[in-house]
Amino acid sequence: MESWNISKRLKTELLKKTSSIEDNSRRILFILRNLGPQRFTNLVKYSNLSRSTVSKYLNDHRKHKNVEQRIVTDKQKNKQYRAYVITEKGIEKLGEEPLKLKDELFIVNELKENVRKLEDLIDFYKEINVEAHFIMHIVRIISKIGDNFFDLQQDRDLYLSLFYIFYNSILGQGAFAKNYWHFDESCSQEFTGYKLNLDQFCEVYNVSREAINYLARFKLIKNDFGFYLIKRENNDFFFHEEDLVGTTTLRLIKDKLIDEIINLQEGIYDMIYDLDFLAKDLTEQLKEMGLIWSAIQEQFQLLVLNLIIKNAIEMGFLDIEREKFMEGVAQSKKLSLSEEGKLIQRAILEGSNIDLNFNMLSLMQD
């Protein structure tokens, strides 16, 4: 077995989360699951626990077969050493319940402050008769964005742009729409199911198309805000990294990439780096979970492909297995089906520094 090689950025993020895990036993498992095989000294360093505490929990995990020791090869130093490795049983143990973080009190206080800042937004939505449950959903997501959102000019255009995003969210389709969306019954506009396209929305809520187009379809669709968009002419489908679609999609992608790292290091099977197949497989899982539906499956698959590439880069795949990763990008047929996909493919293969937006997908015209 070989040691892992992940990007510095990802490692920093993982260690930050590690220090906030309240349960010391699960902290050990989290490190081994996300940072790979570790020497005892590194476990002490990364966990910020005493040697005796780490030893205590390692012995307990070994007793219950959550952790075992194996011979690990350091490719850079061409040396072998014994390291602790999480087992399949340990992975199951780690996933049994959500991680409890020490900074939960801070999070609650921050949430209260953010909700206070959103009083004008809440009052505005009440004035246009948005259902209370839908307002709660918007406030819950916006509160998690934090200061980046409050740096924007807080006005009617922004509030309606946000409403447009949530109105046309992937989670908003079907039953969610029937329960929480408000429609002006006096309006003679013809609706498509429970969804309003851009022109319909602007007419119903008396807002300029330019404002919604800039804020909802450009400004807010960036990493700083966490929104994602599938755009096809005037039909938009949104989700957020903190809603059910977003958290599930990103978790599936990262878990799959972690599995691929393990395979690369251990050589479990000969990997055919087919990014298109990987995106199709993950999207099929999301459909089976009932989070997306058949009509948007193909479009959503292309966005998943973009996110696989983004996360793979952040996790250091260009360092771990550059040749195979580049081959996967070059051989992808689906990247060329979207405007952003074509830019991503060209930028990666040419090594250019184009400012890529992985959060948006614009389908090429037929």
C-alpha positions in Angstrom: 0.0 0.0 0.0 1.2 3.5 -0.8 0.8 6.8 1.1 -1.6 9.4 -0.1 -0.8 12.7 -1.8 -3.5 15.4 -1.5 -3.4 19.1 -2.3 -2.3 21.5 0.4 -5.6 23.4 0.2 -7.7 20.3 0.8 -5.4 19.2 3.6 -5.8 22.5 5.3 -9.6 22.4 5.1 -9.7 18.9 6.4 -7.4 19.7 9.4 -9.6 22.7 10.2 -12.6 20.5 10.4 -10.7 17.8 12.3 -10.0 20.2 15.2 -13.7 20.9 15.5 -14.8 17.3 15.9 -16.0 16.8 19.5 -15.7 13.0 19.7 -12.0 12.1 20.0 -12.7 8.5 18.8 -14.4 9.8 15.6 -11.7 12.4 15.2 -9.2 9.6 14.7 -11.4 7.8 12.1 -12.0 11.1 10.3 -8.3 11.7 9.9 -7.6 8.2 8.5 -10.6 8.3 6.2 -9.8 11.7 4.7 -6.0 12.1 5.0 -5.2 8.4 4.4 -2.7 6.1 6.2 -0.9 7.8 9.1 2.0 7.1 11.4 1.2 7.3 15.1 3.2 10.6 15.4 1.2 12.2 12.6 -2.1 11.1 14.2 -1.0 12.9 17.4 0.0 16.0 15.4 -3.2 16.2 13.2 -5.6 15.3 16.0 -4.2 17.8 18.6 -4.6 15.1 21.2 -2.1 13.7 23.7 -0.1 10.6 22.8 -1.9 8.7 25.5 -5.3 9.7 24.2 -4.5 8.8 20.7 -3.1 5.4 21.8 -6.2 4.7 23.9 -8.6 5.3 21.0 -6.3 3.5 18.5 -6.3 0.4 20.7 -10.1 0.5 21.0 -10.5 0.9 17.2 -8.1 -2.0 16.6 -10.0 -4.1 19.1 -13.3 -3.4 17.2 -11.5 -3.8 13.8 -12.2 -0.2 12.8 -8.5 0.4 12.2 -5.5 -1.8 11.3 -1.8 -1.4 10.7 -0.3 -2.0 7.2 2.9 -1.6 5.4 2.9 1.7 3.5 5.2 2.8 0.7 6.3 6.5 0.4 6.9 6.9 -3.3 8.7 10.2 -3.0 11.2 8.9 -0.4 11.1 5.3 -1.7 10.7 4.0 1.8 8.3 1.7 3.6 6.8 2.1 7.0 4.0 0.8 9.2 0.9 3.0 9.3 -2.6 3.0 10.7 -5.4 2.5 8.1 -9.2 2.8 8.4 -11.1 -0.4 7.5 -14.4 -0.8 5.8 -16.0 -1.3 9.2 -14.3 1.9 10.4 -15.8 3.8 7.4 -19.3 2.5 8.3 -18.7 3.5 12.0 -17.7 7.0 11.0 -20.8 7.4 8.8 -23.3 6.2 11.4 -24.2 9.8 12.7 -23.3 13.4 11.8 -20.1 14.8 13.2 -20.7 17.1 16.2 -18.5 20.2 16.1 -17.2 22.2 19.1 -18.0 25.4 17.3 -21.8 24.7 17.3 -22.5 27.5 19.8 -20.6 30.0 17.5 -22.6 28.8 14.5 -25.9 29.4 16.4 -24.8 32.9 17.4 -23.7 33.7 13.9 -27.0 32.4 12.5 -29.0 34.7 14.9 -26.9 37.6 13.7 -27.5 36.8 10.0 -31.2 36.4 10.5 -31.3 39.8 12.1 -29.6 41.2 9.0 -32.2 39.6 6.8 -35.2 41.3 8.4 -35.7 43.6 5.4 -35.6 40.6 3.1 -38.1 38.7 5.2 -40.5 41.7 5.3 -40.2 42.1 1.6 -41.2 38.5 1.0 -44.1 38.8 3.3 -45.3 41.9 1.4 -45.4 39.9 -1.9 -47.1 37.0 -0.1 -44.4 34.4 -0.2 -45.4 31.4 2.0 -43.8 31.3 5.4 -42.2 27.9 4.9 -40.6 29.1 1.7 -39.2 32.2 3.4 -37.7 29.9 6.0 -36.0 27.8 3.4 -34.5 30.9 1.7 -33.3 32.4 5.0 -31.8 29.1 6.1 -29.6 28.8 3.0 -28.7 32.6 2.8 -27.7 32.5 6.5 -25.1 29.9 5.7 -23.5 32.1 3.0 -22.6 34.7 5.6 -20.7 37.9 5.0 -20.3 37.4 1.2 -24.0 37.9 0.8 -24.3 41.0 3.0 -21.5 42.6 1.0 -24.0 42.9 -1.9 -26.4 45.9 -2.1 -29.5 44.8 -0.2 -32.4 46.0 -2.4 -35.5 44.9 -4.2 -33.6 43.6 -7.3 -31.4 41.4 -5.1 -34.4 40.0 -3.1 -36.3 39.2 -6.3 -33.2 37.7 -7.9 -32.8 35.4 -4.9 -36.5 34.6 -5.0 -36.1 33.7 -8.7 -33.3 31.3 -7.9 -35.3 29.5 -5.2 -38.5 29.7 -7.3 -36.6 27.8 -10.0 -34.6 25.5 -7.7 -34.4 21.8 -8.5 -35.8 21.1 -5.1 -38.7 23.5 -5.9 -40.2 21.2 -8.5 -43.2 19.0 -7.8 -44.6 18.7 -4.3 -42.3 21.4 -2.8 -43.7 23.9 -5.3 -47.3 22.9 -4.5 -46.8 23.4 -0.8 -44.6 26.6 -0.7 -44.9 28.6 -3.9 -47.2 31.5 -4.3 -48.9 32.4 -7.6 -50.8 35.6 -8.3 -54.2 34.1 -9.3 -55.1 37.5 -10.9 -52.3 37.2 -13.4 -53.3 35.7 -16.8 -49.7 34.5 -17.4 -49.6 30.9 -18.6 -47.3 28.8 -16.4 -45.3 25.8 -17.3 -46.2 23.4 -14.4 -45.1 25.1 -11.2 -42.2 26.9 -12.8 -41.7 30.4 -14.1 -39.1 31.1 -16.8 -37.2 34.4 -16.8 -39.6 36.4 -18.9 -42.6 35.1 -17.0 -41.0 35.9 -13.7 -40.1 39.4 -14.7 -43.7 40.1 -15.8 -45.3 38.7 -12.8 -43.1 40.4 -10.2 -42.4 43.6 -12.2 -38.7 43.4 -12.2 -36.3 44.1 -15.1 -34.9 41.2 -17.1 -31.4 42.8 -16.9 -31.4 42.8 -13.1 -32.4 39.1 -12.8 -30.1 38.1 -15.6 -27.1 39.8 -14.0 -27.7 38.9 -10.3 -29.3 35.5 -10.5 -27.6 34.1 -13.6 -24.2 35.7 -13.2 -23.3 37.5 -9.9 -24.6 34.9 -7.5 -23.4 31.8 -9.5 -19.9 31.8 -8.1 -18.1 29.9 -5.4 -18.4 32.7 -2.9 -22.2 32.2 -2.8 -22.5 28.4 -3.4 -25.3 28.5 -6.0 -25.2 26.3 -9.1 -27.1 26.8 -12.4 -28.1 24.7 -15.3 -29.1 27.2 -18.0 -30.9 26.5 -21.3 -32.3 29.5 -23.1 -34.9 31.0 -20.7 -35.2 27.8 -18.6 -33.1 27.8 -15.4 -32.5 25.1 -12.8 -30.7 26.1 -9.6 -29.4 24.3 -6.4 -27.2 25.3 -3.6 -24.2 23.5 -2.0 -26.0 23.6 1.4 -29.4 22.2 0.2 -30.2 18.5 -0.2 -29.3 18.3 -3.8 -26.0 20.2 -3.3 -24.8 18.4 -0.2 -25.6 14.9 -1.6 -24.1 15.6 -5.0 -20.8 17.0 -3.6 -20.6 14.2 -1.1 -21.0 11.5 -3.7 -18.4 13.2 -5.9 -15.8 13.5 -3.1 -16.4 10.0 -1.9 -16.0 8.6 -5.4 -12.7 10.6 -5.9 -11.4 9.4 -2.5 -12.1 5.8 -3.6 -10.2 6.5 -6.8 -7.2 7.8 -4.8 -7.2 4.6 -2.8 -7.3 2.6 -5.9 -4.5 4.5 -7.5 -2.3 4.0 -4.4 -3.2 0.4 -3.9 -3.6 -0.7 -7.5 -6.8 -2.6 -6.7 -7.9 -2.6 -10.3 -6.8 -1.2 -13.6 -8.7 2.1 -13.7 -10.1 3.3 -17.0 -10.4 7.0 -16.3 -13.7 7.6 -18.1 -15.0 10.9 -16.6 -18.2 10.8 -18.7 -19.1 7.3 -17.3 -18.3 8.5 -13.8 -20.6 11.5 -14.2 -23.4 9.3 -15.6 -23.1 6.8 -12.8 -23.3 9.5 -10.1 -26.2 11.3 -11.8 -28.1 8.0 -12.0 -27.6 7.6 -8.2 -29.1 11.0 -7.7 -32.1 10.1 -9.8 -32.6 6.9 -7.9 -32.6 9.0 -4.7 -35.4 11.1 -6.1 -33.3 14.3 -6.1 -33.5 14.9 -9.8 -35.9 13.7 -12.5 -35.6 12.3 -16.0 -36.2 15.6 -17.9 -33.1 17.2 -16.5 -30.9 14.1 -16.0 -28.7 14.7 -19.1 -28.2 18.4 -18.3 -27.4 17.7 -14.7 -24.9 15.0 -15.7 -22.9 17.6 -17.6 -22.7 19.9 -14.5 -21.7 16.9 -12.4 -18.9 16.3 -14.9 -17.7 19.8 -14.4 -17.8 19.4 -10.6 -15.9 16.1 -10.8 -13.1 17.9 -12.6 -13.1 20.8 -10.2 -13.0 18.6 -7.1 -10.4 16.3 -8.7 -8.1 19.3 -9.2 -8.6 20.6 -5.7 -7.8 17.1 -4.3 -4.5 17.0 -6.2 -5.3 14.6 -9.0 -2.9 16.6 -11.2 -0.1 15.7 -8.8 -1.3 12.1 -8.0 -1.9 10.8 -11.5 -1.5 13.7 -14.0 -1.3 11.6 -17.1 -4.5 9.6 -16.5 -6.4 12.6 -15.4 -5.4 14.6 -18.5 -6.3 11.6 -20.6 -9.8 11.5 -19.0 -10.3 15.2 -19.7 -9.1 14.9 -23.3 -11.3 11.8 -24.1 -14.5 13.3 -22.6 -17.1 13.7 -25.3 -19.7 15.3 -23.0 -17.5 18.4 -22.1 -18.0 19.7 -25.6 -21.8 19.7 -25.1 -21.7 22.8 -22.9 -20.1 26.2 -23.4 -18.4 26.0 -20.0 -17.3 22.4 -20.6 -15.5 23.4 -23.8 -13.7 26.2 -21.9 -12.7 23.8 -19.1 -11.4 21.2 -21.4 -9.3 23.6 -23.4 -8.0 25.4 -20.4 -6.9 22.2 -18.6 -5.3 20.6 -21.7 -3.5 23.8 -22.7 -2.5 24.7 -19.1 -4.0 28.2 -19.5 -5.1 30.4 -16.6 -8.7 31.2 -17.7 -11.0 32.1 -14.8 -13.3 29.2 -15.0 -16.8 29.1 -13.4 -17.6 25.5 -12.6 -20.9 26.5 -11.0 -22.8 27.2 -14.2 -23.7 25.1 -17.2 -25.0 26.6 -20.4 -26.1 24.0 -23.0 -25.0 24.5 -26.5 -27.8 25.3 -28.9 -29.1 22.4 -31.0 
